[in-house]
Amino acid sequence: MIRKLMKNNPDLQIIATSHSPYLLDHLKPEEIRLTTLDDKGCAHVGKLKDHPEFEKWKETMRPGEFWSSVGEDWIRAVEKEQEGGAD
């Protein structure tokens, strides 16, 4: 149903939340955003494809399987690296 909506409305953006790796398997990796909270309660968002190991595993693992194995804790480290190490 989501694919049909997106096909019929190419400018449509859908934001959905789930803890289901099976749902993620129906999405393209570039469509998946992960969220995590830091110790202060601030939200951080990262793209699944930005995980440092994504390129290595993208051919052998489905998106949901990859997410289940890596979690979200890596997001803040990638953010800091992209910002040049700034806190």
Residue pairs with C-beta under 8 A, 6 or more apart in sequence:
2 14
2 16
2 26
3 26
5 12
5 14
6 12
6 14
16 23
18 24
20 64
21 62
21 63
21 64
21 65
21 67
21 68
22 64
23 64
24 32
24 48
24 62
24 63
24 64
24 67
25 62
25 63
25 64
25 65
27 63
28 63
29 48
29 49
29 54
29 58
29 63
30 47
30 49
32 47
32 48
32 49
32 63
32 67
33 45
33 46
33 47
33 48
34 45
34 46
34 47
34 48
34 67
34 72
34 75
35 43
35 44
35 45
35 46
35 72
35 75
36 43
36 44
36 46
36 72
36 73
36 75
36 76
37 43
37 44
38 44
38 76
44 75
44 76
44 79
45 75
46 72
46 74
46 75
46 78
46 79
48 54
48 63
48 66
48 67
49 58
50 78
51 66
51 70
51 74
51 78
52 74
52 78
53 70
54 66
57 66
58 66
61 69
80 86
80 87
